[in-house]
Amino acid sequence: MSFLTTRSRPPRPRGGSRLVALVAGGALALTGLVSLAAPAQAAPAGTTTAYVANANANTVSVIDDASGTVTATIPVGSGPRSLAFSPDGTQVWVGNSNTSTVSVIDTATKTVTATIAAGSSPKGITFSPDGAQAYVTNQTDPGTVSVIDTATDAVTATIPVGNGPVKSAISPDGTRLYVMNNGAGTISVIDTATATVTATIAALGNDIAISPDGAHLYVPNSGTSVYVIDTATNTVSSTITVPSAPIAVAVTPDGAHLYVAELSGAAVAVVDTATDTVTATIPVGTFPFGAAATADGAHVYVTNGLSNTASVIDTATNTVTATIPVGALPAAVATGVVPFPAPTVTAITPASGPASGGTAVTITGTNLAAATSVTFGTGNPATAVSCTATTCTATAPPGTTGAVDVQVTTPSGTSATSTGDQYTYIAQPAVTAVTPASGPLAGGTTVTVTGTGLSGATITFGPGSPATAVTCTATSCTATAPAGTAGTVDVQATTGGGTSATSAGDHYTYLAAPAVTAVTPATGTTAGGTTVTVTGTGLTGATAITFGGTNATSFSCTPTTCTATAPPGTAGTVDVQVTTPGGTSTTGSADQYTYVTPFTFTGFLLPVLNPPFVNPRIPGLSTPVPFTLHGNKGLSVIAAGSPSSQPVNCLTHAPTGTRAATTGTLTYTPLLGIYVYTWKTPTADHGTCQQFTLTLTDGSTHTAYFAF
């Protein structure tokens, strides 16, 4: 302890080999190691990388930790002898001692993006934990530290320190900077808030590192020991003896071990910080100048100045697992995690879905593998997210109708919005009316579907029964109904917004075609006007009744009967057909109706008097009823079931009983041109009046009254 506080600074070398001069001056005691205490910024997710400053090559070698290969060699200023990673891993700053500049390397592009004028012969760089400031030690007499604002690359303060400052380390909270003044044999303690030196610790060394908890500083001197300094008291608390010439030190992230590069021993001593004892010695290359541990603690990189290599030590086995050729005179090494590039989203498939969510979406882009979230609009996270480097699958959450940006977030950031990342939430369609609301089983009906949100819709008539020839606007679709089975189905519209809910307004009824089983009467005059009863099935909703293709003049229907007025027609037999939304009845013998030419009937002939007169007769006797049709029309002129008689009131002729068919015979006398129906009146008619009704095959009906 007293040795450190009273020892005078040894004389600086003036001769000997160039290498010895560099070592004695502390120029090679620059490992580029940034404080391994917990950073204020979150550790980025990315690629563990080592950067090596090649002092005589004026380059920096970039080593990929996973493959152990040099992935780039970056030209920098003259004499690069120090370097450090920014806490976020996006930059590496390189101190060029011969040009008094700092090269700023963008780790994503591996190119120098800025050159900053620093003090004379910059030999060490340390970042504040939040990355807002960089502290550059300038090896001058007297020495200085340049404080650089990393946002503007401007020097905001210059702090005087001891002679020949070479390295620095910062406390985990960023409040104190410890500067190793190799020329003065001291450590300057700087209050970073005021940018002033608040204490000076007597200690000669070539490098300086701080424990992750900030409780101790580790200073390798040029002899055979490493000083352990208690930062609470700014005094040496112990001395660790190592085999030879400690030049650089690296602290593992857990603080459990030191890796001390031994310049003349071509080895690295491993120190257990709990006991301050050397537990292993690892052979490396010639003149190891710098050391740095990776953030995960798996490896320690050591630069071998005269071998022009970097040794990679596996901290689990404390063996060198790789020796990597780098540039001439590798003087310093820094390790960090280069963040993965920010994700980008270039396409969304499908690019739309229902506002209710649930759509399985594929997101295409770059750098998606480490995604921590996928959002459909701000604060609306997807579910079931699974990603590779170039694609993510996710289930869209519910959303509000309209377009949103689908953004992917990884530890490296959130994808920028673009036209390629847009996803449109579509409102669920609704069907409010179907016109016509029924049609035949065979399909083919052109239907208008009315509703909302119908643009681009497909239409179904019941599950799994798609319509054809569908064209839609936002509020209506026209479609051709497919074939179906008898009954009512829901007509539903499906769009990117989903499928319309069923309702009474979307009903469409498949109707069986009507059938005609009887026509009564089956004859009528060509003049038309006959009231006809059409019997059958499926007659409800009839839109037309035709007699041989000619529409009935009027009609009304129940499910099984229609009453229609026959239109005028031509003599002969025609089919009576009924048309409904279910189709038109097929023809058959049961639907036939015969048009006949009307007979010329001018009344009954004497001795029968025509109404309103009543003809007295004796019951039980044959009663002749003569009439003429003005020519011989044959003996089939009387319609079936005719003539008939019915009891009536003798004065008013109102019916008083049931009509019954009469018994009699029809004759024709050609010479006279007269038909005579001989009515065999029953004796039971005694005391009654009867209405005699004669119906001819032309459909005409003629009556006479008799009193018995």
Sequence and secondary structure as in RCSB ss.txt:
>XXXX:A:sequence
MSFLTTRSRPPRPRGGSRLVALVAGGALALTGLVSLAAPAQAAPAGTTTAYVANANANTVSVIDDASGTVTATIP
VGSGPRSLAFSPDGTQVWVGNSNTSTVSVIDTATKTVTATIAAGSSPKGITFSPDGAQAYVTNQTDPGTVSVIDT
ATDAVTATIPVGNGPVKSAISPDGTRLYVMNNGAGTISVIDTATATVTATIAALGNDIAISPDGAHLYVPNSGTS
VYVIDTATNTVSSTITVPSAPIAVAVTPDGAHLYVAELSGAAVAVVDTATDTVTATIPVGTFPFGAAATADGAHV
YVTNGLSNTASVIDTATNTVTATIPVGALPAAVATGVVPFPAPTVTAITPASGPASGGTAVTITGTNLAAATSVT
FGTGNPATAVSCTATTCTATAPPGTTGAVDVQVTTPSGTSATSTGDQYTYIAQPAVTAVTPASGPLAGGTTVTVT
GTGLSGATITFGPGSPATAVTCTATSCTATAPAGTAGTVDVQATTGGGTSATSAGDHYTYLAAPAVTAVTPATGT
TAGGTTVTVTGTGLTGATAITFGGTNATSFSCTPTTCTATAPPGTAGTVDVQVTTPGGTSTTGSADQYTYVTPFT
FTGFLLPVLNPPFVNPRIPGLSTPVPFTLHGNKGLSVIAAGSPSSQPVNCLTHAPTGTRAATTGTLTYTPLLGIY
VYTWKTPTADHGTCQQFTLTLTDGSTHTAYFAF
>XXXX:A:secstr
 HHHHH        SS HHHHHHHTTTT        S  SS    EEEEEEEEETTTTEEEEEETTTTEEEEEEE
 SSSEEEEEE TTSSEEEEEETTTTEEEEEETTTTEEEEEEE SSSEEEEEE TTSSEEEEEE  SS EEEEEET
TTTEEEEEEE SSSEEEEEE TTSSEEEEEETTTTEEEEEETTTTEEEEEEE   S  EE TTSSEEEEE SSSE
EEEEETTTTEEEEEEE SS EEEEEE TTSSEEEEEETTTTEEEEEETTTTEEEEEEE SSSEEEEEE TTSSEE
EEEETTTTEEEEEETTTTEEEEEEE SSSEEEEEEEEEE    EEEEEESSEEETT   EEEEEEES TT  EEE
ESTT B EEEEE SSEEEEE     SEEEEEEEEETTEE    GGGEEEEE   EEEEEES EEETT   EEEEE
EES TT EEEESTT B EEEEE SSEEEEE     SEEEEEEEEETTEE    GGGEEEEE   EEEEEESSEEE
TT   EEEEEEES TT  EEEETTEE SEEEE SSEEEEE     SEEEEEEEEETTEE    GGGEEEEE    
   B TTS  TT EEE  TTSEEEEEE  SS   S  B TT SEEEEE TTT  B S  EE  EEEEEETTTTEE
EEEEE  GGGTT EEEEEEEBTTS EEEEEEE 
